[in-house]
């Protein structure tokens, strides 16, 4: 995304003003010239923090997501939610093994040394995993919503789940493709040894640049957030409504107790999912909006703080397996087996709880 490069990686030259110079004459590419480069164009403490932080996040994310995949693969039969969580882990592994290593290598060299073609390919995968992760979270939310609100349409839920996953993958590719068009290799006119993978001089106007960045924020942040909030709050309200029904002829006490546990678990999951998504992504996008509205004042923020905000966003790929693993891949034998009855087999209430579970 353009805003990542303009805001978070400014020390790598992505917001450098190519027309401004510190000296009257251009510097040639040699050791002396390298030593005279501005601090933001040379390896500094900020790059070291970037390398260390991404390395830690990569290890945590790899362990968590691979563990989730291993657990799911060992099961003879997978439920819909387990299949969705598997795709979420795959999406997060794209971030773990493609985006994060790129960022580590980029921070090590500071300038871009891999050529124009790799610059465009890297730009694609920088966002592909993030888009896919957000879209799969949307798929999980919609699946949970239909499981509770339309419990009798089991076959329809399965079919919709497959369609949603397909759309998530296709949508991630389509949303990431523009990255290959706007990112390109540029050489600093005054420091010829410094090349960078940037979007500089691509957009016809500042409004085009903001519009492109705003599209990324809406699709990757606001759209998933709105879907998550609506679906899980609807699920919780529906379970609360049904739990208050006092028709003892239709709901047995055992079913009511089971429903109460499902309500508590759903509430915990709802709060956790929304809170984590907000904590991970909101600081970065708040800073991005500030950058679009008042760029001069936003650029005065310490670069280390700017970088830390994007680190926060990347932690979402590390905590996703923990959240969805705890709530959706737990041991089934913890719940005592109950004898099937007419009520537990066919009522929308009991079927909703079972599908949610």
Secondary structure, DSSP 8 states (H G I E B T S, - for coil): -HHIIIIITGGGTTT--TT--SSSS-B-SSHHHHHTS-GGGS--HHHHHHHHHHHHHHHHHHHHHHHHHHHHHHSSS--HHHHHHHHHHHHHHHIIIIIHHHHHHHHHHSS--SHHHHHHHHHHHHHHHHHHHHHHHHHHHHHHHHHHHTTT-HHHHHHHHHHHHHHHHHHHHHHHHHHHHH-EEEE-SSBTT-EEEE-TTTSSSHHHHHHHHHHHHIIIIIHHHHHHHHHHHHHHHHHHHHHT---TTTS-HHHHHHHHHHHHHHHHHHHHHHHHHHHHHHHHHHHHHHHHH-HHHHTTS-HHHHHHHHHHHHHHHHHHHHHHHHHHS--GGGS------HHHHH-HHHHHHHHH-
